Amino acid sequence: MSGMPVPVLVLLAVGGAVVGSFLNQVIVRMPAAEPLLRPAPACPRCDERIAGRDLVPLVSWLVLRGRCRACGEAIPAGYPLVEAANAVLWVAAGLRFGSGWALIPFLLLFSTLLAQSVIDLELSRLLDRITFPVFAASVVGVVVVSVAQGVPARALLALAGALGYFVLLFVPALVHPRGMGLGDVKLALLMGLFLGWLSPLMIFFALIISSVIGVVVGVGLYLARGRESRQYPFGPWLALGTVVTVLVSPGLLDAYQTSLPGFLR
């Protein structure tokens, strides 16, 4: 973990919450192919436009006690939760990468995975219109960062990671389509790009961590719901596994190298 100054971490938290507010628009509007910026946010019950003072991330929801100022309609807690989650993710990324150029692409990755995870949990969908543009932008970002750091070969490792993770998920999707959706497979391109940039080994760690999380959640849901339990999306656990792997990757690499015989290190 880096020694990121506290004021910078505070800025990351504030910026993460603000971007989290925008992610709420993405989560609500993009599945319906609606414009992100217009019309302005409004209460779905009374159609009253939400004033700027009521759009302050986290604070407005608390001040309004989770209700519309005009009609009293309850505002789902999911909105401030997304804002808070994105703030936490940005701070975690800052602690992991410091103030170097690598931080920016990983902020984009974490926010994208958060938005896609919420959409998948709500609608059992992962949107190509999010995955592919972010993947294209991330390829450019990874190349720029690799060149800026004087290690252009890492861009090739990133592309290898994208292809490797794609293949790892594409095969089980072919064998058992009901267990692995193509949305997960396409999202693996994005996740593998960043994991491969850290080290191609990270895609295997991420898959293991994601699978363990998915199994634990699945067993918990089965025990809670019994026969009423239904299939649940795997995308959020793939995303969470990737985030965890990114954050602890230095320790994973150290542990892996330590476990190797001396002549292989």
DOFI-534253 format. One record per residue: x negated, y negated, z negated of N, C-alpha, C, O, CB in turn; residue in three letters. Coordinates in steps of 0.02 Angstrom, whole numbers, padded with zeros to 5 digits, always signed. Each point is the difference from the previous one (the first is absolute). Glycine has a CB too. Example, Ala and Ser with C-alpha at 12.3 -4.5 7.8 and 13.67 -1.06 7.14 Angstrom:
BEGIN
-00660+00284-00390+00045-00059+00000-00045-00060+00000-00052+00001-00033+00147+00058-00029ALA-00077-00112+00098-00042-00059-00003+00039-00055-00037-00025-00055-00008-00034+00087+00116SER
// end
This chain:
BEGIN
-00042+00060+00000+00042-00060+00000-00044-00063+00000-00053-00001-00031+00144+00064-00030MET-00068-00115+00096-00040-00060+00007+00012-00047-00059+00049+00007-00037-00045+00005+00161SER-00050-00060-00132+00008-00050-00052+00036-00061+00027-00027-00055-00002-00076+00096-00054GLY+00164-00032+00081+00039-00054+00028+00017-00051-00055+00025+00020-00053+00022+00058+00141MET-00060-00143-00077+00017-00051-00050+00075+00000-00015+00042+00012+00044-00138-00082-00005PRO+00112+00057-00102+00070+00001-00021+00043-00050+00039+00056+00018+00020-00094+00016-00133VAL+00015-00096+00127+00042-00045+00039+00018+00028+00069+00055-00011+00025-00108-00084-00085PRO+00006+00131+00090+00014+00029+00066+00052+00056-00007+00044+00007+00043-00161-00035-00004VAL+00112+00067-00092+00050+00052-00012+00069-00029-00010+00050+00028+00022-00139+00044-00072LEU+00092-00129+00015+00064-00035-00010+00028-00022+00067+00060+00007+00013-00096-00045-00128VAL-00007+00010+00158+00023-00020+00067+00025+00060+00040+00049-00005+00037-00132-00091-00039LEU+00048+00152-00005+00023+00060+00035+00068+00023-00026+00043+00021+00038-00163+00013-00020LEU+00130-00039-00084+00064+00019-00028+00056-00045+00025+00053+00024+00019-00111+00018-00121ALA+00045-00107+00103+00051-00047+00025+00013+00011+00074+00057+00003+00022-00092-00087-00109VAL-00019+00089+00126+00007+00012+00071+00035+00066+00014+00041+00004+00046-00143-00071-00026GLY+00086+00119-00059+00033+00064+00009+00074-00004-00013+00040+00032+00035-00145+00024-00066GLY+00125-00094-00020+00071-00008-00015+00037-00037+00055+00056+00017+00018-00084-00016-00140ALA-00005-00053+00149+00030-00039+00055+00008+00045+00062+00053+00000+00031-00105-00107-00076VAL+00001+00143+00061+00005+00046+00058+00051+00055-00015+00035+00023+00045-00155-00047-00013VAL+00125+00044-00095+00051+00049-00019+00070-00025+00014+00044+00038+00018-00121+00005-00105GLY+00088-00109+00077+00065-00029+00016+00015+00007+00075+00056+00014+00020-00069-00094-00116SER-00040+00069+00137+00009+00009+00072+00012+00073+00017+00039+00016+00045-00113-00115-00024PHE+00041+00144-00058+00011+00072+00013+00073+00019-00012+00026+00044+00033-00145-00021-00066LEU+00151-00056-00015+00071+00014-00010+00041-00015+00062+00046+00036+00017-00060-00062-00138ASN-00004-00028+00156+00033-00016+00063-00014+00055+00051+00045+00021+00037-00054-00144-00062GLN-00053+00145+00028-00018+00054+00046+00041+00063-00014+00026+00031+00045-00142-00079-00035VAL+00120+00066-00074+00034+00061-00021+00075-00003+00017+00029+00050+00021-00113-00035-00113ILE+00114-00073+00084+00072-00007+00011+00015-00008+00075+00049+00029+00024-00037-00080-00138VAL-00052+00012+00149+00019-00020+00068-00030+00043+00056+00033+00010+00051-00022-00123-00096ARG-00071+00137+00036-00032+00035+00056+00035+00066+00018+00005+00015+00060-00111-00066-00094MET+00132+00090-00013+00036+00061+00020+00061-00016+00044+00020+00041+00041-00058+00013-00146PRO+00068-00112+00095+00058-00020+00040-00020-00042+00061+00044-00026+00035+00025+00029-00138ALA-00134-00010+00115-00026-00039+00057+00025-00072-00002+00014-00029+00052-00018+00134+00016ALA+00009-00133-00128+00020-00070-00008-00061-00045-00004-00053+00022-00021+00158+00015-00038GLU-00098-00101+00080-00057-00047-00006-00021-00007-00073+00041+00002-00045-00001-00064+00146PRO-00105+00055-00112-00026-00003-00068+00009-00069-00032+00010-00005-00060-00093+00093+00092LEU+00079-00140+00008-00002-00068-00028+00067-00036+00003+00013-00044-00041-00131+00040+00072LEU+00159+00020+00016+00065-00033+00007+00055+00051+00011-00010+00049+00036-00046-00151+00011ARG+00114+00092-00078+00018-00056-00043-00034+00003-00068-00029+00051-00019+00139-00056+00077PRO-00106-00051-00094-00030-00003-00066+00035+00050-00047+00058+00016+00012-00090-00138+00007ALA-00002+00145-00071+00031+00046-00047+00065-00027-00030+00005-00059-00017-00118+00103-00009PRO+00163-00001+00021+00064-00020-00027+00029+00056-00041-00019+00058+00008+00039-00134+00089ALA+00026+00060-00142+00033+00051-00041+00045+00043+00045+00040-00028+00038-00043-00048-00140CYS-00003+00142+00100+00042+00042+00043+00074-00002-00018+00042+00019+00041-00140+00053-00025PRO+00114-00095-00077+00071-00002-00021+00033-00065+00019+00052+00000+00033-00080+00076-00127ARG-00001-00132+00073+00033-00065+00012-00030-00037+00060+00026-00052+00020-00002+00045-00142CYS-00077+00034+00151-00033-00029+00059-00030-00068-00014-00015-00038+00047+00095+00102+00023ASP-00089-00081-00134-00031-00064-00018-00075+00005+00012-00033+00047-00021+00123-00070-00065GLU-00117-00027+00122-00072-00001+00012-00038-00006-00066+00019-00040-00044+00001-00013+00157ARG-00072+00091-00120-00039+00000-00062-00049-00058+00002-00041-00005+00045+00052+00130-00057ILE-00007-00168-00038-00043-00060-00002-00073+00020-00014-00014+00053-00027+00112-00122-00014ALA-00142+00024+00061-00071+00014-00009-00019+00013-00073-00044+00041-00013+00023-00112+00111GLY+00053+00037-00144-00016+00009-00071+00017+00070-00024-00026+00023-00051+00046-00144+00032ARG+00025+00155+00056+00020+00068-00019-00038+00053+00039+00018+00059-00001+00094-00104-00028ASP-00164+00025+00064-00040+00047+00040-00071+00007-00028-00043+00030+00033+00111-00060+00067LEU-00080+00003-00159-00067+00007-00030-00009+00072-00022+00040+00026-00039-00040-00147+00000VAL-00051+00156+00064-00008+00071-00015+00000+00013-00075-00032-00036-00039-00032+00049+00144PRO+00100+00039-00125+00005+00023-00069+00035-00051-00046+00047+00018-00035-00151+00048+00053LEU+00082-00128-00017+00025-00050-00047+00075-00013+00011+00039-00001-00048-00153-00051+00045VAL+00134+00041+00066+00070-00017+00014+00047+00056-00023+00053-00014-00028-00090-00056+00125SER+00018+00133-00085+00043+00055-00019+00009+00002-00076+00054+00012-00025-00093+00053+00125TRP-00015-00079-00136+00004-00001-00073+00042-00058-00025+00041+00008-00045-00153+00047+00040LEU+00101-00114+00035+00038-00059-00021+00075+00009+00013+00041-00019-00041-00141-00053+00065VAL+00116+00102+00033+00070+00011+00018+00029+00062-00033+00060+00015+00008-00082-00072+00100LEU-00020+00094-00146+00021+00062-00032+00028+00050+00051+00048+00036-00014-00023-00101-00090ARG-00056+00065+00162+00018+00048+00050+00067-00010+00032+00031+00049+00022-00100+00028-00083GLY+00093-00139+00065+00066-00013+00030-00002-00061+00045-00040-00046-00009+00095+00097-00091ARG-00011-00051+00151+00005-00056+00045+00023-00062-00038+00046+00004-00041-00020+00074+00137CYS-00058-00135-00083+00019-00062-00035+00071-00021+00018+00035-00029-00041-00156-00006+00041ARG+00142+00048+00062+00065-00024+00023+00058+00043-00023+00051-00026-00024-00109-00022+00121ALA+00053+00115-00090+00058+00043-00013-00012+00051-00055+00047+00034-00020-00016-00050+00138CYS-00091+00022-00142-00014+00048-00053-00011+00071+00022-00006+00045-00041+00073-00117-00029GLY-00070+00084+00136-00013+00067+00026-00069+00024-00024-00049-00038+00001+00122+00015+00100GLU-00076+00086-00121-00063+00028-00025-00052+00003+00057+00016+00022+00055+00048+00045-00143ALA-00124-00087+00073-00056+00005+00047-00039+00062-00018-00025+00005-00057+00018-00132+00073ILE+00000+00175+00029-00035+00063-00017-00069-00012-00030-00037-00044+00022+00100+00099+00070PRO-00080-00014-00142-00065-00006-00032-00057+00020+00046-00058-00013-00014+00113+00036-00095ALA-00037+00008+00165-00051+00020+00048-00039-00059+00028-00059+00007+00017+00129+00089+00012GLY-00038-00154-00025-00035-00059+00027-00059-00021-00044-00056-00004+00026+00165-00033+00024TYR-00099+00024-00114-00059-00018-00040-00049+00058-00009-00060-00011-00009+00131-00071-00051PRO-00046+00144+00063-00046+00057-00006-00049+00003+00059-00059+00014-00010+00148+00048-00053LEU-00064-00076+00123-00044-00001+00058-00051-00056-00007-00059+00009+00015+00151+00038+00057VAL-00069-00105-00094-00046-00057-00009-00054+00017-00052-00059-00014+00010+00152-00066+00020GLU-00072+00109-00086-00048+00018-00052-00048+00055+00024-00059-00003-00014+00144-00029-00074ALA-00058+00081+00123-00042+00055+00024-00053-00026+00049-00057+00022-00002+00153+00057-00013ALA-00076-00124+00059-00049-00026+00048-00053-00042-00035-00059+00001+00020+00147-00001+00069ASN-00068-00037-00141-00049-00039-00039-00050+00047-00033-00060-00014+00001+00146-00076-00021ALA-00062+00145-00008-00045+00048-00033-00047+00031+00051-00059+00009-00013+00147+00015-00073VAL-00062-00006+00145-00041+00030+00052-00055-00048+00024-00056+00021+00011+00154+00048+00025LEU-00081-00132-00029-00050-00049+00022-00054-00009-00053-00059-00006+00017+00146-00052+00052TRP-00068+00056-00132-00050-00006-00053-00045+00062-00001-00060-00005-00008+00140-00068-00060VAL-00049+00131+00075-00039+00063+00001-00049+00000+00058-00057+00022-00008+00153+00039-00046ALA-00074-00085+00112-00045-00004+00058-00057-00048-00014-00057+00012+00020+00152+00015+00056ALA-00080-00083-00109-00052-00048-00017-00052+00029-00047-00060-00011+00008+00142-00080+00007GLY-00059+00130-00064-00046+00032-00046-00042+00052+00036-00058+00011-00018+00139-00030-00075LEU-00052+00052+00142-00037+00052+00037-00050-00028+00049-00056+00026+00004+00155+00047-00017ARG-00082-00125+00050-00042-00023+00055-00034-00067-00011-00043-00020+00039+00118+00084+00034PHE-00056-00099-00126-00031-00065-00011+00024-00051+00051+00053+00007+00030-00152+00050-00079GLY+00059-00108+00059+00020-00056+00044-00029+00007+00071+00001-00049+00037+00006-00023-00138SER-00031+00131+00119-00028+00009+00067+00055+00004+00053+00060+00002-00015-00157+00057-00036GLY+00075-00057+00114+00047+00002+00056+00042+00063+00000+00056+00000+00026-00136-00069+00039TRP+00055+00123-00094+00038+00063+00001+00066-00006-00038+00046+00038+00012-00154+00023-00005ALA+00112-00109-00053+00061-00007-00040+00061-00014+00043+00053+00028-00012-00123-00070-00082LEU+00062+00000+00144+00058-00023+00039+00036+00057+00035+00061+00006-00007-00119-00114+00024ILE+00023+00152+00021+00036+00056+00031+00034+00046-00051+00054+00026+00014-00135-00032+00079PRO+00050+00015-00151+00031+00045-00049+00061-00032-00033+00046+00036-00021-00158+00016+00001PHE+00114-00118+00015+00061-00032-00024+00057+00013+00049+00056+00014-00020-00124-00103-00037LEU+00053+00085+00122+00050+00015+00051+00023+00072-00005+00060+00014+00005-00111-00100+00070LEU+00004+00132-00084+00018+00071-00007+00047+00011-00059+00052+00032+00007-00162+00000+00045LEU+00091-00057-00110+00040+00012-00060+00071-00028+00007+00048+00033-00020-00153-00035-00048PHE+00111-00058+00095+00066-00030+00008+00042+00039+00051+00060+00009-00010-00107-00121-00019SER+00015+00134+00082+00036+00040+00050+00025+00065-00029+00057+00019+00011-00127-00070+00078THR+00028+00085-00127+00020+00064-00030+00056-00010-00050+00044+00042-00006-00160+00001+00022LEU+00115-00099-00052+00054-00014-00047+00066-00009+00037+00051+00030-00019-00133-00083-00060LEU+00082+00012+00130+00062-00013+00038+00027+00064+00032+00059+00014-00004-00098-00131+00026ALA-00005+00155+00010+00021+00062+00032+00026+00050-00052+00047+00037+00014-00131-00056+00077GLN+00053+00021-00149+00022+00048-00052+00071-00016-00023+00041+00045-00009-00160-00030-00027SER+00133-00079+00025+00067-00019-00023+00052+00016+00054+00054+00026-00015-00104-00117-00058VAL+00034+00075+00135+00045+00015+00055+00013+00075+00004+00056+00022+00010-00097-00123+00054ILE-00012+00141-00071+00006+00073+00004+00042+00027-00057+00041+00045+00010-00152-00040+00047ASP+00102-00032-00117+00040+00023-00057+00074-00017+00009+00043+00039-00019-00143-00054-00054LEU+00113-00042+00103+00070-00021+00008+00034+00031+00061+00058+00018-00003-00089-00125-00052GLU-00006+00113+00110+00030+00020+00063-00028+00064+00031+00023+00023+00052-00002-00142-00033LEU-00072+00147-00052-00035+00059+00027-00027-00013+00070+00005+00041+00045+00069+00034-00113SER-00103-00135+00076-00028-00020+00064-00066-00036-00012-00008-00036-00049+00123+00027+00101ARG-00162+00018-00006-00061-00040+00003+00000-00034+00068+00005+00033+00051-00070+00046-00129LEU+00060-00145+00078+00012-00039+00060-00063-00006+00043-00052-00024-00022+00140-00039-00039LEU-00082+00086+00124-00055-00009+00047-00015-00073+00012-00058-00019+00012+00089+00127+00043ASP+00020-00151-00057-00010-00070+00013-00040-00034-00055-00021-00058+00008+00128+00056+00055ARG-00118+00037-00118-00047-00024-00051-00067+00036+00007-00053-00032+00000+00149+00008-00078ILE-00094+00090+00084-00061+00040+00001-00047-00020+00057-00059-00012-00012+00122+00105-00039THR-00038-00097+00112-00044-00009+00058-00030-00070+00004-00060-00006+00013+00128+00090+00046PHE-00030-00138-00069-00032-00066+00000-00052-00008-00055-00053-00029+00011+00157-00018+00037PRO-00090+00073-00108-00048-00004-00054-00062+00042+00016-00056-00020-00016+00149+00000-00067VAL-00082+00078+00114-00058+00042+00019-00044-00037+00050-00061+00000-00007+00130+00104-00012PHE-00039-00136+00069-00039-00037+00050-00039-00056-00033-00060-00010+00014+00145+00038+00074ALA-00052-00066-00132-00034-00055-00034-00056+00027-00045-00052-00032-00008+00158-00036+00012ALA-00094+00125-00035-00049+00029-00046-00062+00025+00037-00055-00006-00025+00148+00038-00051SER-00083-00005+00137-00058+00022+00039-00046-00060+00013-00061+00005-00008+00130+00086+00063VAL-00039-00147-00036-00040-00061+00011-00034-00021-00064-00059-00016-00001+00137-00020+00092VAL-00040+00036-00147-00029-00020-00064-00057+00045-00022-00050-00025-00025+00161-00021-00005GLY-00103+00111+00039-00052+00047-00020-00063-00010+00041-00056+00002-00026+00144+00081-00008VAL-00080-00095+00099-00058-00011+00043-00036-00064-00021-00062-00002-00005+00119+00061+00100VAL-00018-00112-00107-00030-00064-00019-00038+00006-00066-00056-00024-00006+00148-00037+00067VAL-00061+00093-00111-00032+00008-00065-00063+00043+00006-00051-00015-00031+00163+00003-00025VAL-00108+00065+00095-00058+00045+00008-00059-00037+00031-00057+00006-00022+00135+00092+00034SER-00064-00138+00040-00053-00038+00032-00027-00053-00048-00061-00010-00003+00114+00030+00115VAL-00008-00054-00148-00021-00052-00046-00044+00027-00056-00045-00034-00025+00149-00028+00051ALA-00091+00124-00046-00040+00032-00053-00063+00033+00027-00039+00028-00039+00144-00010-00025GLN-00115-00020+00129-00059+00029+00030+00002+00076+00005-00053+00032+00007-00008-00128-00051GLY+00120+00124+00041+00007+00073+00006+00055+00016+00052+00052+00028-00018-00089-00012-00104VAL+00024-00032+00185+00052+00011+00052+00020+00073+00007+00055+00014+00023-00100-00112+00036PRO+00002+00144-00079+00016+00071+00006+00060+00019-00043+00034+00049+00013-00154-00025+00012ALA+00133-00063-00077+00057+00015-00044+00066-00008+00037+00049+00031-00018-00116-00068-00081ARG+00068-00005+00150+00061-00006+00040+00016+00065+00036+00058+00020+00007-00081-00142+00009ALA-00030+00157+00006+00010+00065+00033+00025+00052-00051+00042+00041+00016-00132-00069+00068LEU+00063+00025-00145+00023+00045-00053+00074-00014-00016+00038+00047-00014-00154-00041-00033LEU+00135-00069+00049+00070-00018-00012+00045+00030+00053+00053+00028-00017-00090-00134-00038ALA+00018+00101+00117+00040+00028+00054+00003+00076-00005+00051+00031+00014-00082-00128+00060LEU-00025+00128-00094-00001+00072-00011+00048+00019-00056+00035+00051+00004-00154-00045+00037ALA+00120-00046-00094+00046+00012-00055+00072-00005+00022+00042+00040-00021-00127-00083-00057GLY+00101-00006+00120+00068-00008+00025+00021+00061+00039+00055+00027-00010-00070-00151+00015ALA-00028+00146+00040+00016+00060+00040+00004+00062-00043+00044+00041+00009-00101-00094+00089LEU+00010+00059-00146-00001+00060-00042+00063+00006-00043+00028+00054-00005-00151-00061+00003GLY+00144-00048-00029+00059+00002-00043+00063+00013+00043+00046+00035-00022-00101-00113-00061TYR+00056+00048+00142+00056+00012+00046+00006+00074+00016+00055+00028-00003-00071-00143+00053PHE-00039+00147-00034+00001+00071+00018+00019+00042-00061+00039+00048+00007-00127-00067+00080VAL+00062+00002-00145+00015+00038-00061+00075+00002-00015+00025+00049-00026-00137-00080-00018LEU+00147-00023+00060+00072-00002-00012+00041+00021+00060+00057+00023-00007-00078-00114-00074LEU-00007+00084+00141+00037+00017+00060+00011+00076+00005+00053+00022+00022-00101-00122+00036PHE-00001+00138-00079+00006+00074+00004+00057+00025-00044+00042+00037+00026-00165-00029-00003VAL+00125-00025-00087+00058+00023-00040+00066-00028+00024+00052+00032-00009-00128-00021-00088PRO+00076-00071+00128+00062-00028+00026+00026+00042+00058+00060+00008+00009-00096-00122-00044ALA-00010+00142+00074+00020+00045+00055+00027+00066-00027+00049+00026+00025-00135-00079+00050LEU+00052+00079-00127+00019+00065-00027+00066-00004-00039+00042+00044+00004-00163-00014-00010VAL+00129-00084-00032+00059-00007-00043+00026-00072+00004-00012-00040-00045-00030+00131-00033HIS+00078-00107+00132+00023-00070+00011+00042-00027-00057-00002-00061-00013-00001+00084+00133PRO+00041+00019-00154+00044-00025-00054-00041-00020-00061+00024-00038-00042+00069+00110+00084ARG-00154-00046-00048-00040-00016-00058-00045-00060+00009-00021-00031-00048+00025+00150+00021GLY-00019-00136+00090-00045-00056+00014+00025-00037+00061+00001+00028+00055-00099+00034-00105MET+00119-00124+00041+00026-00039+00056-00055-00032+00041-00056-00009-00024+00158-00012-00043GLY-00086+00004+00128-00049-00032+00044-00017-00070-00025-00054-00026+00016+00097+00093+00080LEU+00002-00098-00133-00017-00065-00029-00059+00005-00048-00043-00044-00001+00163+00011+00012GLY-00122+00088-00049-00057+00012-00045-00064+00009+00041-00052-00026-00018+00129+00078-00067ASP-00071-00015+00139-00058+00014+00042-00028-00064+00030-00060-00010+00002+00106+00124+00024VAL-00001-00157-00002-00023-00063+00030-00029-00047-00053-00048-00036+00014+00134+00049+00076LYS-00057-00013-00149-00028-00040-00054-00069+00024-00020-00041-00039-00024+00157+00015-00017LEU-00129+00089+00051-00066+00028-00015-00055-00032+00042-00057-00004-00023+00112+00111-00009ALA-00039-00130+00091-00049-00036+00041-00026-00061-00038-00060-00013-00002+00116+00053+00108LEU-00010-00078-00135-00018-00060-00037-00039+00017-00063-00052-00029-00014+00153-00029+00060LEU-00075+00105-00085-00033+00019-00062-00069+00029+00013-00049-00015-00034+00161+00035-00019MET-00116+00024+00104-00064+00032+00016-00052-00050+00024-00060+00011-00011+00122+00091+00040GLY-00041-00156+00003-00047-00051+00022-00038-00029-00058-00061-00006+00002+00136-00021+00094LEU-00039+00010-00149-00032-00031-00058-00038+00052-00042-00054-00014-00026+00144-00073+00025PHE-00061+00146-00006-00034+00053-00037-00065+00020+00035-00051+00011-00033+00161+00030-00011LEU-00108-00036+00110-00059+00018+00038-00054-00054-00004-00059+00015+00001+00130+00051+00075GLY-00050-00129-00081-00048-00055-00006-00039+00007-00066-00060-00015-00002+00134-00060+00071TRP-00040+00098-00121-00034+00012-00064-00045+00062+00005-00058-00002-00020+00154-00052-00043LEU-00067+00107+00089-00035+00063+00013+00051+00049+00028+00055+00005-00027-00141-00025-00066SER+00070+00055+00148+00048+00049+00027+00022+00051-00051+00055+00028+00006-00108-00044+00104PRO+00012+00030-00161+00020+00046-00053+00063-00023-00037+00037+00040-00027-00157-00007+00014LEU+00131-00098+00013+00056-00028-00039+00068+00023+00026+00048+00002-00038-00119-00100+00013MET+00075+00117+00088+00066+00023+00025+00020+00065-00033+00059+00012-00012-00081-00068+00122ILE-00027+00098-00126+00016+00063-00034+00020-00012-00073+00047+00030-00025-00126+00030+00101PHE+00043-00105-00109+00018-00017-00069+00070-00031-00001+00040+00015-00044-00162-00033+00015PHE+00136-00027+00077+00065-00033+00001+00057+00050+00011+00052-00005-00032-00107-00098+00076ALA+00044+00151+00000+00051+00050+00014+00012+00044-00062+00058+00017-00015-00090-00017+00137LEU-00021+00018-00157+00007+00041-00060+00038-00039-00054+00047+00026-00031-00154+00035+00058ILE+00087-00123-00038+00033-00041-00052+00073-00011+00018+00044+00005-00043-00153-00062+00017ILE+00123+00042+00089+00069-00011+00022+00042+00063-00009+00057-00004-00022-00097-00081+00105SER+00012+00142-00067+00037+00063-00006+00015+00016-00073+00055+00022-00016-00110+00020+00120SER+00007-00055-00148+00011+00013-00071+00056-00046-00026+00045+00022-00036-00166+00013+00021VAL+00118-00099+00033+00052-00047-00022+00068+00022+00028+00050+00000-00037-00134-00094+00033ILE+00086+00113+00067+00062+00021+00031+00030+00061-00034+00060+00004-00010-00100-00051+00117GLY-00003+00096-00123+00024+00061-00034+00027-00016-00069+00053+00024-00020-00137+00044+00084VAL+00047-00109-00102+00022-00018-00067+00067-00036+00002+00045+00015-00039-00165-00024+00002VAL+00127-00039+00083+00064-00036+00006+00055+00047+00022+00056-00003-00026-00118-00103+00054VAL+00047+00150+00020+00050+00047+00025+00024+00047-00054+00060+00012-00006-00112-00019+00117GLY+00006+00033-00151+00020+00044-00055+00041-00038-00051+00050+00026-00026-00154+00043+00043VAL+00083-00131-00032+00039-00040-00047+00071-00013+00023+00047+00004-00039-00153-00057+00004GLY+00113+00038+00100+00067-00012+00027+00042+00064-00001+00060-00002-00015-00106-00089+00088LEU+00014+00147-00059+00038+00064+00000+00024+00016-00071+00057+00022-00009-00125+00019+00107TYR+00024-00051-00147+00020+00014-00069+00055-00048-00024+00043+00019-00039-00159+00024+00017LEU+00113-00105+00047+00049-00049-00021+00067+00009+00034+00053-00010-00030-00146-00069+00009ALA+00091+00099+00085+00062+00004+00039+00023+00071+00013+00057+00011+00019-00090-00118+00033ARG-00012+00155-00060+00018+00069+00014+00015+00010+00073-00036-00024+00043+00080+00036-00158GLY+00009+00023+00129+00018+00015+00069+00022-00061+00039+00003+00001+00062+00029+00111-00099ARG-00017-00166+00001+00021-00060+00035-00059-00038+00030+00010-00048+00038+00087+00041-00116GLU-00159+00027+00060-00058-00035+00027-00003+00008+00075+00018+00053+00026-00081-00036-00133SER+00043-00067+00142-00004+00001+00072-00071-00017+00022-00042-00019-00041+00163-00014+00051ARG-00134+00041+00055-00065-00018+00025-00014-00074-00013+00045-00042+00005-00037+00132+00082GLN-00069-00106-00103-00018-00070-00011-00060-00016+00044-00038+00045+00017+00082-00043-00136TYR-00052-00064+00138-00053-00018+00046-00069+00009-00031-00010-00011-00059+00088-00071+00113PRO-00125+00102-00011-00069+00011-00022-00043-00062+00011-00055-00005-00029+00068+00126+00055PHE+00011-00168+00015-00039-00060+00016-00024-00039-00061-00059-00018-00002+00123+00013+00106GLY-00021-00008-00153-00023-00038-00058-00057+00034-00038-00043-00034-00028+00158-00012+00018PRO-00115+00112+00008-00053+00035-00037-00064+00002+00041-00055-00001-00028+00142+00072-00031TRP-00081-00069+00125-00059-00008+00042-00031-00069-00010-00061-00008-00005+00109+00088+00090LEU-00004-00130-00089-00024-00068-00010-00033-00007-00068-00054-00029-00006+00145-00014+00080ALA-00058+00069-00127-00028-00005-00067-00066+00038-00005-00048-00024-00031+00163+00013-00015LEU-00118+00070+00077-00063+00037+00000-00056-00037+00034-00057+00003-00022+00123+00101+00022GLY-00050-00140+00053-00050-00040+00034-00024-00058-00043-00060-00012-00005+00111+00043+00114THR-00005-00066-00141-00019-00056-00044-00044+00025-00057-00052-00031-00014+00159-00028+00043VAL-00087+00114-00061-00040+00027-00055-00070+00019+00024-00050-00015-00032+00155+00057-00024VAL-00108-00010+00114-00065+00022+00027-00044-00059+00015-00060+00001-00015+00115+00100+00063THR-00026-00154-00018-00040-00060+00015-00028-00030-00064-00059-00019-00002+00130-00003+00103VAL-00030+00018-00153-00022-00033-00061-00053+00039-00038-00043-00029-00032+00156-00021+00025LEU-00110+00117+00011-00048+00040-00038-00052+00033+00045-00037+00044-00022+00126-00022-00063VAL-00093-00044+00148-00045+00032+00047-00073+00001-00022-00034+00050+00013+00112-00085+00075SER-00105-00018-00120-00071+00005-00021-00011+00058-00048-00050+00036+00006+00040-00159+00008PRO+00055+00132-00062-00006+00056-00046+00007+00067+00033-00035+00048-00017+00079-00122-00071GLY+00002+00079+00137+00009+00063+00036-00063+00018+00039-00021+00058+00000+00144-00081+00009LEU-00153-00027+00025-00060+00014+00038-00058+00020-00046-00038+00046+00016+00077-00127+00071LEU-00046+00046-00143-00053+00018-00047+00009+00071-00026-00048+00038-00004+00038-00159-00029ASP+00072+00138+00015+00013+00067-00026-00014+00053+00053-00027+00054-00015+00114-00101-00063ALA-00068+00032+00140-00011+00048+00054-00074+00011+00013-00023+00057+00006+00132-00092+00046TYR-00147-00020-00049-00071+00006+00012-00036+00034-00057-00048+00037+00011+00054-00140+00058GLN+00017+00091-00130-00031+00032-00058+00012+00075+00000-00042+00038-00024+00057-00143-00041THR+00042+00126+00092+00017+00071+00000-00038+00039+00053-00002+00062-00003+00114-00092-00039SER-00141-00005+00091-00037+00035+00053-00066+00026-00027-00030-00029-00044+00084-00044+00130LEU-00077+00129-00057-00068+00024-00017-00051-00054+00019+00011-00039+00046+00024+00160-00029PRO-00090-00123-00052-00051-00052+00009-00023-00007+00072-00011-00056+00023-00024+00077-00138GLY+00027+00035+00150-00027-00004+00069+00051-00028+00050-00018-00015+00056-00056+00111-00084PHE+00138-00102+00007+00050-00027+00045+00015-00073-00013+00037-00031+00038+00012+00144-00031LEU-00077-00142-00060+00016-00069-00017-00038-00048+00046+00007-00061-00007+00014+00094-00112ARG
// end
